């Protein structure tokens, strides 16, 4: 849980984990649905989540790891 005492690096790590979970969910959903439209939508959503993971990881590296 994120609250006012959560450190930025911890919040970023939580966000990265949640984006990865969402990615896996959408990726799996895209493989199990039969409807082509739903398959396309879930694949798109998985790609978006993967972008979010990359973006958050870049922010973590730039703002947290380089400061250490």
CHARMM-style PDB file with segment names, atoms N, HN, CA, C and O in Angstrom:
ATOM      1  N   UNK     1       0.845  -1.177   0.000  1.00  0.00      PROA
ATOM      2  CA  UNK     1       0.000   0.000   0.000  1.00  0.00      PROA
ATOM      3  C   UNK     1       0.889   1.238   0.000  1.00  0.00      PROA
ATOM      4  O   UNK     1       1.915   1.282   0.679  1.00  0.00      PROA
ATOM      5  N   UNK     2       0.494   2.207  -0.746  1.00  0.00      PROA
ATOM      6  HN  UNK     2      -0.339   2.171  -1.298  1.00  0.00      PROA
ATOM      7  CA  UNK     2       1.230   3.463  -0.819  1.00  0.00      PROA
ATOM      8  C   UNK     2       0.512   4.504   0.033  1.00  0.00      PROA
ATOM      9  O   UNK     2      -0.697   4.701  -0.090  1.00  0.00      PROA
ATOM     10  N   UNK     3       1.280   5.167   0.900  1.00  0.00      PROA
ATOM     11  HN  UNK     3       2.262   5.006   0.999  1.00  0.00      PROA
ATOM     12  CA  UNK     3       0.721   6.254   1.699  1.00  0.00      PROA
ATOM     13  C   UNK     3       1.756   7.372   1.800  1.00  0.00      PROA
ATOM     14  O   UNK     3       2.757   7.366   1.084  1.00  0.00      PROA
ATOM     15  N   UNK     4       1.513   8.313   2.676  1.00  0.00      PROA
ATOM     16  HN  UNK     4       0.700   8.318   3.258  1.00  0.00      PROA
ATOM     17  CA  UNK     4       2.383   9.493   2.762  1.00  0.00      PROA
ATOM     18  C   UNK     4       3.785   9.168   3.267  1.00  0.00      PROA
ATOM     19  O   UNK     4       4.688   9.995   3.147  1.00  0.00      PROA
ATOM     20  N   UNK     5       3.980   7.981   3.827  1.00  0.00      PROA
ATOM     21  HN  UNK     5       3.247   7.308   3.924  1.00  0.00      PROA
ATOM     22  CA  UNK     5       5.308   7.606   4.320  1.00  0.00      PROA
ATOM     23  C   UNK     5       6.099   6.763   3.325  1.00  0.00      PROA
ATOM     24  O   UNK     5       7.251   6.415   3.584  1.00  0.00      PROA
ATOM     25  N   UNK     6       5.493   6.435   2.200  1.00  0.00      PROA
ATOM     26  HN  UNK     6       4.557   6.717   1.989  1.00  0.00      PROA
ATOM     27  CA  UNK     6       6.143   5.594   1.200  1.00  0.00      PROA
ATOM     28  C   UNK     6       7.257   6.366   0.495  1.00  0.00      PROA
ATOM     29  O   UNK     6       7.058   7.490   0.035  1.00  0.00      PROA
ATOM     30  N   UNK     7       8.424   5.745   0.420  1.00  0.00      PROA
ATOM     31  HN  UNK     7       8.585   4.832   0.793  1.00  0.00      PROA
ATOM     32  CA  UNK     7       9.538   6.364  -0.294  1.00  0.00      PROA
ATOM     33  C   UNK     7       9.279   6.274  -1.803  1.00  0.00      PROA
ATOM     34  O   UNK     7       8.592   5.366  -2.272  1.00  0.00      PROA
ATOM     35  N   UNK     8       9.832   7.216  -2.542  1.00  0.00      PROA
ATOM     36  HN  UNK     8      10.390   7.954  -2.161  1.00  0.00      PROA
ATOM     37  CA  UNK     8       9.628   7.266  -3.995  1.00  0.00      PROA
ATOM     38  C   UNK     8      10.096   5.970  -4.641  1.00  0.00      PROA
ATOM     39  O   UNK     8       9.395   5.420  -5.491  1.00  0.00      PROA
ATOM     40  N   UNK     9      11.264   5.473  -4.257  1.00  0.00      PROA
ATOM     41  HN  UNK     9      11.833   5.919  -3.567  1.00  0.00      PROA
ATOM     42  CA  UNK     9      11.774   4.249  -4.875  1.00  0.00      PROA
ATOM     43  C   UNK     9      10.859   3.061  -4.609  1.00  0.00      PROA
ATOM     44  O   UNK     9      10.707   2.190  -5.464  1.00  0.00      PROA
ATOM     45  N   UNK    10      10.251   3.022  -3.428  1.00  0.00      PROA
ATOM     46  HN  UNK    10      10.375   3.730  -2.732  1.00  0.00      PROA
ATOM     47  CA  UNK    10       9.317   1.939  -3.123  1.00  0.00      PROA
ATOM     48  C   UNK    10       8.040   2.064  -3.951  1.00  0.00      PROA
ATOM     49  O   UNK    10       7.505   1.068  -4.437  1.00  0.00      PROA
ATOM     50  N   UNK    11       7.562   3.286  -4.106  1.00  0.00      PROA
ATOM     51  HN  UNK    11       7.997   4.096  -3.712  1.00  0.00      PROA
ATOM     52  CA  UNK    11       6.363   3.514  -4.919  1.00  0.00      PROA
ATOM     53  C   UNK    11       6.611   3.110  -6.365  1.00  0.00      PROA
ATOM     54  O   UNK    11       5.746   2.508  -7.001  1.00  0.00      PROA
ATOM     55  N   UNK    12       7.793   3.439  -6.889  1.00  0.00      PROA
ATOM     56  HN  UNK    12       8.496   3.928  -6.374  1.00  0.00      PROA
ATOM     57  CA  UNK    12       8.119   3.050  -8.266  1.00  0.00      PROA
ATOM     58  C   UNK    12       8.202   1.537  -8.400  1.00  0.00      PROA
ATOM     59  O   UNK    12       7.730   0.978  -9.390  1.00  0.00      PROA
ATOM     60  N   UNK    13       8.790   0.874  -7.424  1.00  0.00      PROA
ATOM     61  HN  UNK    13       9.173   1.328  -6.620  1.00  0.00      PROA
ATOM     62  CA  UNK    13       8.878  -0.585  -7.474  1.00  0.00      PROA
ATOM     63  C   UNK    13       7.495  -1.227  -7.421  1.00  0.00      PROA
ATOM     64  O   UNK    13       7.235  -2.206  -8.120  1.00  0.00      PROA
ATOM     65  N   UNK    14       6.618  -0.682  -6.602  1.00  0.00      PROA
ATOM     66  HN  UNK    14       6.829   0.113  -6.034  1.00  0.00      PROA
ATOM     67  CA  UNK    14       5.241  -1.187  -6.535  1.00  0.00      PROA
ATOM     68  C   UNK    14       4.549  -0.981  -7.879  1.00  0.00      PROA
ATOM     69  O   UNK    14       3.871  -1.880  -8.377  1.00  0.00      PROA
ATOM     70  N   UNK    15       4.719   0.194  -8.460  1.00  0.00      PROA
ATOM     71  HN  UNK    15       5.270   0.924  -8.056  1.00  0.00      PROA
ATOM     72  CA  UNK    15       4.094   0.493  -9.753  1.00  0.00      PROA
ATOM     73  C   UNK    15       4.609  -0.451 -10.833  1.00  0.00      PROA
ATOM     74  O   UNK    15       3.828  -0.938 -11.650  1.00  0.00      PROA
ATOM     75  N   UNK    16       5.908  -0.713 -10.845  1.00  0.00      PROA
ATOM     76  HN  UNK    16       6.543  -0.318 -10.181  1.00  0.00      PROA
ATOM     77  CA  UNK    16       6.492  -1.626 -11.835  1.00  0.00      PROA
ATOM     78  C   UNK    16       5.886  -3.013 -11.682  1.00  0.00      PROA
ATOM     79  O   UNK    16       5.503  -3.637 -12.672  1.00  0.00      PROA
ATOM     80  N   UNK    17       5.797  -3.500 -10.446  1.00  0.00      PROA
ATOM     81  HN  UNK    17       6.109  -2.993  -9.642  1.00  0.00      PROA
ATOM     82  CA  UNK    17       5.214  -4.819 -10.205  1.00  0.00      PROA
ATOM     83  C   UNK    17       3.772  -4.898 -10.681  1.00  0.00      PROA
ATOM     84  O   UNK    17       3.369  -5.882 -11.300  1.00  0.00      PROA
ATOM     85  N   UNK    18       3.006  -3.873 -10.393  1.00  0.00      PROA
ATOM     86  HN  UNK    18       3.333  -3.073  -9.890  1.00  0.00      PROA
ATOM     87  CA  UNK    18       1.585  -3.879 -10.788  1.00  0.00      PROA
ATOM     88  C   UNK    18       1.424  -3.816 -12.300  1.00  0.00      PROA
ATOM     89  O   UNK    18       0.524  -4.445 -12.856  1.00  0.00      PROA
ATOM     90  N   UNK    19       2.280  -3.070 -12.959  1.00  0.00      PROA
ATOM     91  HN  UNK    19       3.011  -2.559 -12.507  1.00  0.00      PROA
ATOM     92  CA  UNK    19       2.234  -3.012 -14.426  1.00  0.00      PROA
ATOM     93  C   UNK    19       2.594  -4.370 -15.019  1.00  0.00      PROA
ATOM     94  O   UNK    19       2.002  -4.790 -16.014  1.00  0.00      PROA
ATOM     95  N   UNK    20       3.555  -5.056 -14.417  1.00  0.00      PROA
ATOM     96  HN  UNK    20       4.036  -4.715 -13.609  1.00  0.00      PROA
ATOM     97  CA  UNK    20       3.936  -6.390 -14.895  1.00  0.00      PROA
ATOM     98  C   UNK    20       2.789  -7.378 -14.712  1.00  0.00      PROA
ATOM     99  O   UNK    20       2.542  -8.218 -15.578  1.00  0.00      PROA
ATOM    100  N   UNK    21       2.095  -7.275 -13.595  1.00  0.00      PROA
ATOM    101  HN  UNK    21       2.295  -6.593 -12.892  1.00  0.00      PROA
ATOM    102  CA  UNK    21       0.939  -8.146 -13.351  1.00  0.00      PROA
ATOM    103  C   UNK    21      -0.151  -7.871 -14.384  1.00  0.00      PROA
ATOM    104  O   UNK    21      -0.746  -8.803 -14.925  1.00  0.00      PROA
ATOM    105  N   UNK    22      -0.412  -6.598 -14.656  1.00  0.00      PROA
ATOM    106  HN  UNK    22       0.071  -5.840 -14.216  1.00  0.00      PROA
ATOM    107  CA  UNK    22      -1.419  -6.234 -15.659  1.00  0.00      PROA
ATOM    108  C   UNK    22      -1.007  -6.745 -17.034  1.00  0.00      PROA
ATOM    109  O   UNK    22      -1.841  -7.249 -17.786  1.00  0.00      PROA
ATOM    110  N   UNK    23       0.283  -6.617 -17.366  1.00  0.00      PROA
ATOM    111  HN  UNK    23       0.960  -6.207 -16.755  1.00  0.00      PROA
ATOM    112  CA  UNK    23       0.786  -7.119 -18.651  1.00  0.00      PROA
ATOM    113  C   UNK    23       0.501  -8.617 -18.778  1.00  0.00      PROA
ATOM    114  O   UNK    23      -0.027  -9.068 -19.794  1.00  0.00      PROA
ATOM    115  N   UNK    24       0.849  -9.374 -17.756  1.00  0.00      PROA
ATOM    116  HN  UNK    24       1.278  -9.007 -16.930  1.00  0.00      PROA
ATOM    117  CA  UNK    24       0.634 -10.823 -17.793  1.00  0.00      PROA
ATOM    118  C   UNK    24      -0.852 -11.160 -17.926  1.00  0.00      PROA
ATOM    119  O   UNK    24      -1.219 -12.088 -18.647  1.00  0.00      PROA
ATOM    120  N   UNK    25      -1.694 -10.413 -17.239  1.00  0.00      PROA
ATOM    121  HN  UNK    25      -1.396  -9.659 -16.653  1.00  0.00      PROA
ATOM    122  CA  UNK    25      -3.135 -10.639 -17.326  1.00  0.00      PROA
ATOM    123  C   UNK    25      -3.632 -10.444 -18.759  1.00  0.00      PROA
ATOM    124  O   UNK    25      -4.318 -11.307 -19.308  1.00  0.00      PROA
ATOM    125  N   UNK    26      -3.282  -9.301 -19.362  1.00  0.00      PROA
ATOM    126  HN  UNK    26      -2.726  -8.600 -18.916  1.00  0.00      PROA
ATOM    127  CA  UNK    26      -3.749  -9.008 -20.719  1.00  0.00      PROA
ATOM    128  C   UNK    26      -3.146  -9.962 -21.739  1.00  0.00      PROA
ATOM    129  O   UNK    26      -3.818 -10.362 -22.690  1.00  0.00      PROA
ATOM    130  N   UNK    27      -1.890 -10.326 -21.549  1.00  0.00      PROA
ATOM    131  HN  UNK    27      -1.344 -10.001 -20.777  1.00  0.00      PROA
ATOM    132  CA  UNK    27      -1.237 -11.260 -22.472  1.00  0.00      PROA
ATOM    133  C   UNK    27      -1.950 -12.610 -22.433  1.00  0.00      PROA
ATOM    134  O   UNK    27      -2.234 -13.199 -23.476  1.00  0.00      PROA
ATOM    135  N   UNK    28      -2.234 -13.092 -21.235  1.00  0.00      PROA
ATOM    136  HN  UNK    28      -2.004 -12.614 -20.387  1.00  0.00      PROA
ATOM    137  CA  UNK    28      -2.931 -14.367 -21.088  1.00  0.00      PROA
ATOM    138  C   UNK    28      -4.340 -14.277 -21.656  1.00  0.00      PROA
ATOM    139  O   UNK    28      -4.794 -15.189 -22.347  1.00  0.00      PROA
ATOM    140  N   UNK    29      -5.029 -13.183 -21.367  1.00  0.00      PROA
ATOM    141  HN  UNK    29      -4.660 -12.442 -20.805  1.00  0.00      PROA
ATOM    142  CA  UNK    29      -6.393 -13.005 -21.878  1.00  0.00      PROA
ATOM    143  C   UNK    29      -6.402 -13.022 -23.399  1.00  0.00      PROA
ATOM    144  O   UNK    29      -7.316 -13.574 -24.011  1.00  0.00      PROA
ATOM    145  N   UNK    30      -5.382 -12.415 -24.015  1.00  0.00      PROA
ATOM    146  HN  UNK    30      -4.639 -11.966 -23.518  1.00  0.00      PROA
ATOM    147  CA  UNK    30      -5.331 -12.378 -25.484  1.00  0.00      PROA
ATOM    148  C   UNK    30      -5.171 -13.771 -26.080  1.00  0.00      PROA
ATOM    149  O   UNK    30      -5.553 -14.016 -27.224  1.00  0.00      PROA
ATOM    150  N   UNK    31      -4.603 -14.677 -25.294  1.00  0.00      PROA
ATOM    151  HN  UNK    31      -4.293 -14.478 -24.364  1.00  0.00      PROA
ATOM    152  CA  UNK    31      -4.385 -16.039 -25.791  1.00  0.00      PROA
ATOM    153  C   UNK    31      -5.583 -16.953 -25.584  1.00  0.00      PROA
ATOM    154  O   UNK    31      -5.738 -17.945 -26.296  1.00  0.00      PROA
ATOM    155  N   UNK    32      -6.435 -16.624 -24.610  1.00  0.00      PROA
ATOM    156  HN  UNK    32      -6.309 -15.818 -24.031  1.00  0.00      PROA
ATOM    157  CA  UNK    32      -7.537 -17.542 -24.301  1.00  0.00      PROA
ATOM    158  C   UNK    32      -8.875 -17.141 -24.915  1.00  0.00      PROA
ATOM    159  O   UNK    32      -9.780 -17.969 -25.008  1.00  0.00      PROA
ATOM    160  N   UNK    33      -9.013 -15.888 -25.333  1.00  0.00      PROA
ATOM    161  HN  UNK    33      -8.277 -15.215 -25.257  1.00  0.00      PROA
ATOM    162  CA  UNK    33     -10.288 -15.485 -25.936  1.00  0.00      PROA
ATOM    163  C   UNK    33     -10.340 -15.918 -27.393  1.00  0.00      PROA
ATOM    164  O   UNK    33      -9.315 -15.994 -28.070  1.00  0.00      PROA
ATOM    165  N   UNK    34     -11.535 -16.197 -27.858  1.00  0.00      PROA
ATOM    166  HN  UNK    34     -12.367 -16.136 -27.307  1.00  0.00      PROA
ATOM    167  CA  UNK    34     -11.718 -16.612 -29.245  1.00  0.00      PROA
ATOM    168  C   UNK    34     -12.072 -15.449 -30.160  1.00  0.00      PROA
ATOM    169  O   UNK    34     -11.738 -15.458 -31.345  1.00  0.00      PROA
ATOM    170  N   UNK    35     -12.742 -14.460 -29.613  1.00  0.00      PROA
ATOM    171  HN  UNK    35     -13.013 -14.452 -28.651  1.00  0.00      PROA
ATOM    172  CA  UNK    35     -13.194 -13.325 -30.413  1.00  0.00      PROA
ATOM    173  C   UNK    35     -11.994 -12.525 -30.926  1.00  0.00      PROA
ATOM    174  O   UNK    35     -11.180 -12.064 -30.126  1.00  0.00      PROA
ATOM    175  N   UNK    36     -11.871 -12.352 -32.253  1.00  0.00      PROA
ATOM    176  HN  UNK    36     -12.532 -12.726 -32.903  1.00  0.00      PROA
ATOM    177  CA  UNK    36     -10.724 -11.623 -32.812  1.00  0.00      PROA
ATOM    178  C   UNK    36     -10.606 -10.189 -32.299  1.00  0.00      PROA
ATOM    179  O   UNK    36      -9.500  -9.696 -32.077  1.00  0.00      PROA
ATOM    180  N   UNK    37     -11.743  -9.522 -32.113  1.00  0.00      PROA
ATOM    181  HN  UNK    37     -12.641  -9.923 -32.294  1.00  0.00      PROA
ATOM    182  CA  UNK    37     -11.713  -8.154 -31.604  1.00  0.00      PROA
ATOM    183  C   UNK    37     -11.191  -8.092 -30.176  1.00  0.00      PROA
ATOM    184  O   UNK    37     -10.395  -7.218 -29.832  1.00  0.00      PROA
ATOM    185  N   UNK    38     -11.645  -9.024 -29.353  1.00  0.00      PROA
ATOM    186  HN  UNK    38     -12.291  -9.734 -29.632  1.00  0.00      PROA
ATOM    187  CA  UNK    38     -11.181  -9.079 -27.962  1.00  0.00      PROA
ATOM    188  C   UNK    38      -9.704  -9.448 -27.908  1.00  0.00      PROA
ATOM    189  O   UNK    38      -8.949  -8.905 -27.102  1.00  0.00      PROA
ATOM    190  N   UNK    39      -9.298 -10.376 -28.771  1.00  0.00      PROA
ATOM    191  HN  UNK    39      -9.911 -10.817 -29.426  1.00  0.00      PROA
ATOM    192  CA  UNK    39      -7.895 -10.779 -28.837  1.00  0.00      PROA
ATOM    193  C   UNK    39      -7.012  -9.578 -29.182  1.00  0.00      PROA
ATOM    194  O   UNK    39      -5.962  -9.372 -28.575  1.00  0.00      PROA
ATOM    195  N   UNK    40      -7.447  -8.800 -30.153  1.00  0.00      PROA
ATOM    196  HN  UNK    40      -8.301  -8.968 -30.646  1.00  0.00      PROA
ATOM    197  CA  UNK    40      -6.693  -7.610 -30.569  1.00  0.00      PROA
ATOM    198  C   UNK    40      -6.638  -6.584 -29.435  1.00  0.00      PROA
ATOM    199  O   UNK    40      -5.591  -5.991 -29.176  1.00  0.00      PROA
ATOM    200  N   UNK    41      -7.766  -6.381 -28.768  1.00  0.00      PROA
ATOM    201  HN  UNK    41      -8.617  -6.863 -28.979  1.00  0.00      PROA
ATOM    202  CA  UNK    41      -7.821  -5.417 -27.672  1.00  0.00      PROA
ATOM    203  C   UNK    41      -6.885  -5.822 -26.536  1.00  0.00      PROA
ATOM    204  O   UNK    41      -6.123  -4.995 -26.035  1.00  0.00      PROA
ATOM    205  N   UNK    42      -6.939  -7.094 -26.129  1.00  0.00      PROA
ATOM    206  HN  UNK    42      -7.558  -7.765 -26.536  1.00  0.00      PROA
ATOM    207  CA  UNK    42      -6.080  -7.547 -25.038  1.00  0.00      PROA
ATOM    208  C   UNK    42      -4.601  -7.491 -25.424  1.00  0.00      PROA
ATOM    209  O   UNK    42      -3.754  -7.174 -24.589  1.00  0.00      PROA
ATOM    210  N   UNK    43      -4.295  -7.792 -26.667  1.00  0.00      PROA
ATOM    211  HN  UNK    43      -4.983  -8.049 -27.345  1.00  0.00      PROA
ATOM    212  CA  UNK    43      -2.903  -7.680 -27.131  1.00  0.00      PROA
ATOM    213  C   UNK    43      -2.433  -6.234 -27.067  1.00  0.00      PROA
ATOM    214  O   UNK    43      -1.315  -5.953 -26.635  1.00  0.00      PROA
ATOM    215  N   UNK    44      -3.297  -5.320 -27.500  1.00  0.00      PROA
ATOM    216  HN  UNK    44      -4.205  -5.548 -27.850  1.00  0.00      PROA
ATOM    217  CA  UNK    44      -2.967  -3.896 -27.438  1.00  0.00      PROA
ATOM    218  C   UNK    44      -2.735  -3.461 -25.990  1.00  0.00      PROA
ATOM    219  O   UNK    44      -1.764  -2.766 -25.694  1.00  0.00      PROA
ATOM    220  N   UNK    45      -3.626  -3.872 -25.098  1.00  0.00      PROA
ATOM    221  HN  UNK    45      -4.416  -4.437 -25.339  1.00  0.00      PROA
ATOM    222  CA  UNK    45      -3.487  -3.502 -23.689  1.00  0.00      PROA
ATOM    223  C   UNK    45      -2.201  -4.071 -23.089  1.00  0.00      PROA
ATOM    224  O   UNK    45      -1.547  -3.409 -22.283  1.00  0.00      PROA
ATOM    225  N   UNK    46      -1.837  -5.288 -23.475  1.00  0.00      PROA
ATOM    226  HN  UNK    46      -2.367  -5.826 -24.130  1.00  0.00      PROA
ATOM    227  CA  UNK    46      -0.577  -5.874 -22.999  1.00  0.00      PROA
ATOM    228  C   UNK    46       0.607  -5.040 -23.470  1.00  0.00      PROA
ATOM    229  O   UNK    46       1.536  -4.786 -22.704  1.00  0.00      PROA
ATOM    230  N   UNK    47       0.574  -4.614 -24.729  1.00  0.00      PROA
ATOM    231  HN  UNK    47      -0.181  -4.820 -25.352  1.00  0.00      PROA
ATOM    232  CA  UNK    47       1.654  -3.771 -25.262  1.00  0.00      PROA
ATOM    233  C   UNK    47       1.748  -2.456 -24.495  1.00  0.00      PROA
ATOM    234  O   UNK    47       2.845  -1.980 -24.204  1.00  0.00      PROA
ATOM    235  N   UNK    48       0.607  -1.875 -24.171  1.00  0.00      PROA
ATOM    236  HN  UNK    48      -0.284  -2.262 -24.407  1.00  0.00      PROA
ATOM    237  CA  UNK    48       0.602  -0.621 -23.414  1.00  0.00      PROA
ATOM    238  C   UNK    48       1.205  -0.820 -22.023  1.00  0.00      PROA
ATOM    239  O   UNK    48       1.974   0.016 -21.549  1.00  0.00      PROA
ATOM    240  N   UNK    49       0.855  -1.916 -21.383  1.00  0.00      PROA
ATOM    241  HN  UNK    49       0.230  -2.594 -21.768  1.00  0.00      PROA
ATOM    242  CA  UNK    49       1.412  -2.199 -20.055  1.00  0.00      PROA
ATOM    243  C   UNK    49       2.921  -2.408 -20.142  1.00  0.00      PROA
ATOM    244  O   UNK    49       3.657  -1.973 -19.256  1.00  0.00      PROA
ATOM    245  N   UNK    50       3.387  -3.067 -21.199  1.00  0.00      PROA
ATOM    246  HN  UNK    50       2.789  -3.420 -21.919  1.00  0.00      PROA
ATOM    247  CA  UNK    50       4.832  -3.261 -21.383  1.00  0.00      PROA
ATOM    248  C   UNK    50       5.537  -1.911 -21.533  1.00  0.00      PROA
ATOM    249  O   UNK    50       6.642  -1.723 -21.024  1.00  0.00      PROA
ATOM    250  N   UNK    51       4.898  -0.979 -22.229  1.00  0.00      PROA
ATOM    251  HN  UNK    51       4.000  -1.132 -22.643  1.00  0.00      PROA
ATOM    252  CA  UNK    51       5.465   0.374 -22.359  1.00  0.00      PROA
ATOM    253  C   UNK    51       5.546   1.052 -20.995  1.00  0.00      PROA
ATOM    254  O   UNK    51       6.528   1.725 -20.682  1.00  0.00      PROA
ATOM    255  N   UNK    52       4.511   0.868 -20.194  1.00  0.00      PROA
ATOM    256  HN  UNK    52       3.713   0.321 -20.449  1.00  0.00      PROA
ATOM    257  CA  UNK    52       4.495   1.465 -18.857  1.00  0.00      PROA
ATOM    258  C   UNK    52       5.635   0.905 -18.005  1.00  0.00      PROA
ATOM    259  O   UNK    52       6.300   1.644 -17.279  1.00  0.00      PROA
ATOM    260  N   UNK    53       5.852  -0.410 -18.104  1.00  0.00      PROA
ATOM    261  HN  UNK    53       5.312  -1.010 -18.694  1.00  0.00      PROA
ATOM    262  CA  UNK    53       6.942  -1.038 -17.353  1.00  0.00      PROA
ATOM    263  C   UNK    53       8.271  -0.418 -17.756  1.00  0.00      PROA
ATOM    264  O   UNK    53       9.070  -0.037 -16.901  1.00  0.00      PROA
ATOM    265  N   UNK    54       8.509  -0.317 -19.067  1.00  0.00      PROA
ATOM    266  HN  UNK    54       7.860  -0.627 -19.762  1.00  0.00      PROA
ATOM    267  CA  UNK    54       9.774   0.267 -19.546  1.00  0.00      PROA
ATOM    268  C   UNK    54       9.933   1.703 -19.063  1.00  0.00      PROA
ATOM    269  O   UNK    54      11.015   2.096 -18.626  1.00  0.00      PROA
ATOM    270  N   UNK    55       8.869   2.481 -19.138  1.00  0.00      PROA
ATOM    271  HN  UNK    55       7.990   2.162 -19.493  1.00  0.00      PROA
ATOM    272  CA  UNK    55       8.919   3.877 -18.721  1.00  0.00      PROA
ATOM    273  C   UNK    55       9.242   3.988 -17.224  1.00  0.00      PROA
ATOM    274  O   UNK    55      10.090   4.788 -16.828  1.00  0.00      PROA
ATOM    275  N   UNK    56       8.574   3.197 -16.410  1.00  0.00      PROA
ATOM    276  HN  UNK    56       7.885   2.547 -16.732  1.00  0.00      PROA
ATOM    277  CA  UNK    56       8.813   3.232 -14.970  1.00  0.00      PROA
ATOM    278  C   UNK    56      10.215   2.742 -14.619  1.00  0.00      PROA
ATOM    279  O   UNK    56      10.860   3.291 -13.726  1.00  0.00      PROA
ATOM    280  N   UNK    57      10.685   1.713 -15.317  1.00  0.00      PROA
ATOM    281  HN  UNK    57      10.161   1.267 -16.042  1.00  0.00      PROA
ATOM    282  CA  UNK    57      12.038   1.221 -15.067  1.00  0.00      PROA
ATOM    283  C   UNK    57      13.082   2.265 -15.449  1.00  0.00      PROA
ATOM    284  O   UNK    57      14.089   2.420 -14.758  1.00  0.00      PROA
ATOM    285  N   UNK    58      12.847   2.976 -16.538  1.00  0.00      PROA
ATOM    286  HN  UNK    58      12.029   2.851 -17.100  1.00  0.00      PROA
ATOM    287  CA  UNK    58      13.760   4.056 -16.935  1.00  0.00      PROA
ATOM    288  C   UNK    58      13.778   5.160 -15.886  1.00  0.00      PROA
ATOM    289  O   UNK    58      14.844   5.673 -15.542  1.00  0.00      PROA
ATOM    290  N   UNK    59      12.612   5.527 -15.379  1.00  0.00      PROA
ATOM    291  HN  UNK    59      11.747   5.111 -15.658  1.00  0.00      PROA
ATOM    292  CA  UNK    59      12.536   6.543 -14.329  1.00  0.00      PROA
ATOM    293  C   UNK    59      13.264   6.078 -13.070  1.00  0.00      PROA
ATOM    294  O   UNK    59      13.971   6.851 -12.425  1.00  0.00      PROA
ATOM    295  N   UNK    60      13.081   4.823 -12.738  1.00  0.00      PROA
ATOM    296  HN  UNK    60      12.507   4.194 -13.262  1.00  0.00      PROA
ATOM    297  CA  UNK    60      13.748   4.273 -11.555  1.00  0.00      PROA
ATOM    298  C   UNK    60      15.265   4.349 -11.720  1.00  0.00      PROA
ATOM    299  O   UNK    60      15.975   4.790 -10.817  1.00  0.00      PROA
ATOM    300  N   UNK    61      15.751   3.915 -12.879  1.00  0.00      PROA
ATOM    301  HN  UNK    61      15.174   3.556 -13.613  1.00  0.00      PROA
ATOM    302  CA  UNK    61      17.192   3.956 -13.135  1.00  0.00      PROA
ATOM    303  C   UNK    61      17.724   5.386 -13.122  1.00  0.00      PROA
ATOM    304  O   UNK    61      18.772   5.664 -12.540  1.00  0.00      PROA
ATOM    305  N   UNK    62      16.997   6.282 -13.764  1.00  0.00      PROA
ATOM    306  HN  UNK    62      16.145   6.056 -14.236  1.00  0.00      PROA
ATOM    307  CA  UNK    62      17.445   7.669 -13.888  1.00  0.00      PROA
ATOM    308  C   UNK    62      17.390   8.408 -12.555  1.00  0.00      PROA
ATOM    309  O   UNK    62      18.318   9.144 -12.220  1.00  0.00      PROA
ATOM    310  N   UNK    63      16.329   8.225 -11.800  1.00  0.00      PROA
ATOM    311  HN  UNK    63      15.575   7.626 -12.072  1.00  0.00      PROA
ATOM    312  CA  UNK    63      16.119   9.029 -10.599  1.00  0.00      PROA
ATOM    313  C   UNK    63      16.499   8.356  -9.287  1.00  0.00      PROA
ATOM    314  O   UNK    63      16.708   9.036  -8.282  1.00  0.00      PROA
ATOM    315  N   UNK    64      16.592   7.042  -9.283  1.00  0.00      PROA
ATOM    316  HN  UNK    64      16.423   6.490 -10.099  1.00  0.00      PROA
ATOM    317  CA  UNK    64      16.895   6.355  -8.030  1.00  0.00      PROA
ATOM    318  C   UNK    64      18.299   5.752  -8.062  1.00  0.00      PROA
ATOM    319  O   UNK    64      19.119   6.040  -7.190  1.00  0.00      PROA
ATOM    320  N   UNK    65      18.575   4.920  -9.059  1.00  0.00      PROA
ATOM    321  HN  UNK    65      17.908   4.686  -9.767  1.00  0.00      PROA
ATOM    322  CA  UNK    65      19.860   4.231  -9.091  1.00  0.00      PROA
ATOM    323  C   UNK    65      21.028   5.181  -9.297  1.00  0.00      PROA
ATOM    324  O   UNK    65      22.093   4.985  -8.711  1.00  0.00      PROA
ATOM    325  N   UNK    66      20.846   6.201 -10.114  1.00  0.00      PROA
ATOM    326  HN  UNK    66      19.981   6.361 -10.589  1.00  0.00      PROA
ATOM    327  CA  UNK    66      21.942   7.132 -10.366  1.00  0.00      PROA
ATOM    328  C   UNK    66      22.216   8.038  -9.172  1.00  0.00      PROA
ATOM    329  O   UNK    66      23.296   8.621  -9.074  1.00  0.00      PROA
ATOM    330  N   UNK    67      21.258   8.161  -8.271  1.00  0.00      PROA
ATOM    331  HN  UNK    67      20.381   7.688  -8.351  1.00  0.00      PROA
ATOM    332  CA  UNK    67      21.450   8.987  -7.079  1.00  0.00      PROA
ATOM    333  C   UNK    67      22.169   8.225  -5.972  1.00  0.00      PROA
ATOM    334  O   UNK    67      22.657   8.832  -5.018  1.00  0.00      PROA
ATOM    335  N   UNK    68      22.238   6.915  -6.089  1.00  0.00      PROA
ATOM    336  HN  UNK    68      21.842   6.422  -6.864  1.00  0.00      PROA
ATOM    337  CA  UNK    68      22.854   6.097  -5.033  1.00  0.00      PROA
ATOM    338  C   UNK    68      24.362   6.135  -5.132  1.00  0.00      PROA
ATOM    339  OT1 UNK    68      25.050   5.507  -4.327  1.00  0.00      PROA
TER     340      UNK     68
END
